[in-house]
Amino acid sequence: MSKGSKPLSGKTIVIAGSRKLDEMSALIEKQGGTAIVRSLQGVTTFKEQEMEQELRLFIANRPEWVIFTTGIGAKALFDAADRLGIKDQFVETVQQSKIAIRGYKTYNFLKTQELAPDIRDSDGTMKGLEDQLESTTFTKEQIWIQLHGEPAPDLVQFLEAKGASSVHTLLPYLNIAPEADTLKQLRQEIQQGKIDAICFTTAVQVRYLFKDAREHGYEEELRSALNQGVLAVSVGKVTSEALTQAGITRIVTPENERMGAMIVEMAKYFEQ
């Protein structure tokens, strides 16, 4: 890098997320880069009517365990209960159960509700949560899990194998697949060597990108591009885990799992 130039000068950076786009773009441009948005997450949708049935069933069932896996998803449940006028019953049901959580955002949200987890993940991942639950038995116990965006069959299977009588999943939000045109545009830009880095802010973005690659027969080409020419930048451990599972070995991720920290870490990488 020449003296006086900025770390991202001449770099084209893709933002794969759908939140805080202006803030992230401004940070990239401040470092001299060109930011382009190729949202790989689609939009999440809230299932209000179904959620009312689920919340009332949760209160009626009074499960022995409740597991919260994301802060935004947990907040969605509490907010929905509040709108429906059943928040007191919902909170009381959560209080009488044992609570397990994944993620610092989940922990911080529960603190606002004066709730503390009995079990917390070790590293922010679902695997880290399973590790902490390993010594727990769930014989004949009901477990309810709040998920966000997509199912978690591995976690469900893990809990069933440990003796749970039933494992019920709550999906307050569902991910909608990204636009086909967005995927096609990004696919072409990667193949034409126009992209220097992709910033992934959730694991589902990685999965959608590789699903598209499989469907269009260029999965190996994509994997090669991300391991050599196009830098994979991850906001945190869960997203990095998805990249690793996809066969990506070169991943830049910040210690502090924040979008701003991710841009700073990427700039440091290119500066070196």
C-alpha positions in Angstrom: 0.0 0.0 0.0 1.4 3.4 -1.0 2.1 6.0 1.7 -0.9 8.1 2.4 -3.4 5.8 0.7 -6.3 4.3 2.6 -6.5 0.6 3.5 -9.4 -0.2 1.2 -8.4 2.1 -1.7 -9.2 0.4 -5.0 -11.1 -2.4 -3.2 -14.7 -3.3 -4.1 -16.5 -4.7 -1.0 -19.8 -6.6 -1.1 -22.2 -6.2 1.9 -24.2 -9.4 2.1 -26.5 -8.2 4.9 -29.8 -6.4 5.0 -29.3 -4.2 8.1 -27.2 -1.1 8.9 -26.4 -0.8 5.2 -25.8 2.9 5.2 -23.5 2.7 8.3 -21.4 -0.1 6.9 -21.2 1.5 3.4 -20.0 4.8 5.0 -17.3 2.9 7.1 -16.0 1.1 3.9 -16.0 4.4 1.9 -14.2 6.2 4.8 -11.4 3.6 4.5 -11.2 4.3 0.7 -13.2 1.3 -0.5 -16.3 1.0 -2.8 -19.3 -0.6 -1.0 -21.9 -2.5 -3.0 -25.0 -4.1 -1.4 -25.9 -7.7 -2.5 -28.3 -8.8 0.2 -28.1 -12.6 0.5 -30.7 -12.8 3.3 -33.9 -11.6 1.8 -36.3 -10.1 4.3 -37.5 -11.8 7.4 -41.2 -12.1 8.0 -43.1 -12.2 11.3 -45.9 -14.8 11.7 -48.2 -12.9 14.0 -51.3 -15.1 14.0 -49.3 -18.3 14.3 -47.2 -16.8 17.0 -50.3 -16.1 19.1 -51.2 -19.8 19.0 -47.7 -20.8 19.8 -47.4 -18.5 22.8 -50.7 -19.6 24.3 -49.7 -23.2 23.9 -46.3 -22.5 25.6 -48.1 -20.9 28.5 -50.6 -23.9 28.7 -47.8 -26.5 28.5 -45.4 -25.0 31.0 -42.3 -26.8 29.7 -39.4 -27.7 31.9 -36.9 -26.0 29.6 -36.9 -23.0 27.3 -33.9 -22.3 25.0 -33.4 -18.8 23.5 -30.9 -18.7 20.6 -31.0 -15.1 19.4 -31.6 -11.7 21.1 -33.8 -10.4 18.3 -35.9 -13.6 18.2 -36.3 -13.7 22.0 -37.4 -10.0 22.0 -39.9 -10.8 19.2 -41.6 -13.4 21.5 -41.7 -11.0 24.5 -43.0 -8.2 22.3 -45.7 -10.4 20.7 -46.8 -11.6 24.2 -47.0 -7.9 25.2 -49.2 -7.0 22.2 -51.5 -9.9 22.9 -51.9 -8.9 26.5 -50.4 -12.1 27.9 -46.8 -10.9 28.7 -47.2 -11.5 32.5 -48.3 -15.2 31.9 -45.5 -15.6 29.3 -42.8 -14.2 31.6 -44.1 -16.3 34.5 -44.0 -19.5 32.4 -40.4 -18.6 31.4 -39.4 -18.0 35.0 -40.7 -21.4 36.2 -38.7 -23.2 33.5 -35.0 -23.7 33.3 -33.4 -21.4 30.7 -30.6 -22.1 28.3 -29.3 -19.5 25.9 -26.9 -18.9 23.0 -25.3 -15.5 22.3 -24.4 -12.4 24.2 -27.3 -10.4 22.6 -29.7 -13.0 24.0 -28.1 -12.7 27.4 -28.3 -8.9 27.2 -31.9 -8.9 26.2 -32.9 -11.3 29.0 -31.2 -9.0 31.5 -33.6 -6.3 30.5 -36.4 -8.7 31.5 -34.7 -9.5 34.8 -34.1 -13.1 33.7 -30.9 -15.0 34.0 -30.0 -18.3 32.2 -29.3 -21.5 34.0 -27.0 -22.6 31.1 -25.1 -20.4 28.6 -23.1 -21.3 25.5 -19.3 -21.4 25.7 -18.5 -19.6 22.4 -21.6 -18.1 20.8 -22.3 -21.1 18.6 -25.0 -23.8 18.6 -22.2 -26.3 19.1 -21.0 -24.3 22.1 -24.5 -24.5 23.6 -24.6 -28.2 23.0 -21.3 -28.5 24.8 -22.7 -26.8 27.9 -25.8 -29.0 27.8 -23.8 -32.2 27.4 -23.9 -33.1 31.1 -27.6 -32.4 31.5 -30.2 -35.0 31.1 -33.7 -34.2 29.8 -35.5 -37.4 30.6 -39.3 -37.0 30.0 -38.9 -33.2 29.9 -40.5 -30.8 27.5 -38.2 -28.4 25.8 -39.2 -25.3 23.8 -36.6 -23.6 21.5 -36.8 -20.2 20.1 -35.0 -20.1 16.7 -34.5 -17.3 14.2 -34.9 -17.7 10.5 -34.4 -21.4 10.0 -34.8 -24.8 11.7 -32.0 -26.3 13.8 -32.4 -30.1 13.3 -29.0 -30.9 14.9 -29.9 -29.3 18.1 -33.3 -30.9 18.2 -31.8 -34.3 17.5 -29.2 -33.7 20.3 -31.9 -32.9 22.8 -34.1 -35.9 21.8 -31.1 -38.2 22.1 -30.7 -36.9 25.7 -34.2 -38.1 26.6 -36.5 -35.1 26.1 -40.1 -36.2 25.8 -40.8 -33.4 23.3 -38.8 -30.7 21.6 -40.9 -27.8 20.2 -39.4 -25.1 18.0 -40.6 -21.5 17.8 -39.7 -19.6 14.7 -40.9 -16.0 15.2 -39.2 -15.0 12.0 -38.6 -16.9 8.8 -35.9 -16.1 6.2 -37.0 -15.4 2.7 -34.5 -16.4 0.0 -32.6 -13.5 -1.7 -33.7 -12.2 -5.1 -32.6 -14.4 -8.0 -31.3 -11.3 -9.8 -29.1 -10.4 -6.8 -27.6 -13.9 -6.7 -27.0 -13.9 -10.5 -25.4 -10.4 -10.3 -23.0 -11.4 -7.5 -22.2 -14.8 -9.2 -21.2 -12.9 -12.3 -19.2 -10.3 -10.4 -17.2 -13.0 -8.6 -16.6 -14.9 -11.8 -15.4 -11.7 -13.5 -13.0 -10.9 -10.7 -14.7 -7.6 -9.8 -15.0 -8.3 -6.0 -12.2 -8.0 -3.4 -14.2 -9.0 -0.3 -17.6 -10.1 0.9 -18.9 -9.1 4.3 -21.2 -11.8 5.8 -23.3 -10.7 8.8 -25.2 -13.9 9.4 -24.6 -17.6 8.7 -27.8 -17.9 6.5 -26.2 -15.5 4.0 -23.3 -18.0 3.5 -25.8 -20.9 3.1 -27.9 -19.1 0.5 -24.7 -18.2 -1.5 -23.5 -21.8 -1.5 -27.0 -23.2 -2.3 -27.1 -20.9 -5.4 -23.6 -22.0 -6.3 -24.6 -25.7 -6.1 -27.7 -25.1 -8.2 -25.6 -23.4 -10.9 -22.7 -25.8 -10.9 -20.0 -23.4 -9.7 -19.6 -24.4 -6.0 -16.0 -25.4 -6.4 -15.2 -22.2 -8.3 -16.9 -20.2 -5.5 -14.9 -22.0 -2.8 -11.7 -21.5 -4.7 -12.5 -17.8 -5.2 -13.2 -17.2 -1.5 -10.0 -19.1 -0.5 -7.8 -17.1 -2.9 -9.0 -14.0 -4.6 -12.1 -12.8 -2.7 -11.7 -12.3 1.0 -14.5 -13.8 3.2 -15.2 -11.4 6.1 -17.4 -12.6 8.9 -19.1 -10.7 11.7 -18.6 -13.4 14.3 -18.2 -17.1 15.3 -21.5 -18.4 14.1 -21.0 -16.9 10.6 -17.4 -18.1 10.6 -18.6 -21.6 11.5 -20.9 -21.6 8.4 -18.0 -20.5 6.2 -15.7 -23.2 7.6 -18.4 -25.8 7.0 -18.6 -24.6 3.4 -14.9 -25.3 3.0 -13.6 -21.7 3.4 -10.2 -21.6 5.1 -9.3 -17.9 4.8 -11.7 -15.9 7.0 -11.2 -12.5 8.6 -13.4 -11.9 11.7 -13.2 -9.4 14.6 -12.8 -10.4 18.2 -15.6 -7.9 19.1 -18.7 -9.3 17.1 -19.9 -6.0 15.7 -20.4 -4.8 12.1 -18.1 -1.8 12.6 -15.4 -4.0 14.1 -15.7 -6.3 11.1 -14.9 -3.4 8.7 -11.9 -2.3 10.8 -10.5 -5.9 10.9 -11.0 -6.2 7.1 -9.1 -2.8 6.6 -6.3 -4.1 8.8 -6.0 -7.3 6.7 -5.7 -5.3 3.5 -3.3 -2.8 5.0 -0.9 -5.6 5.9 
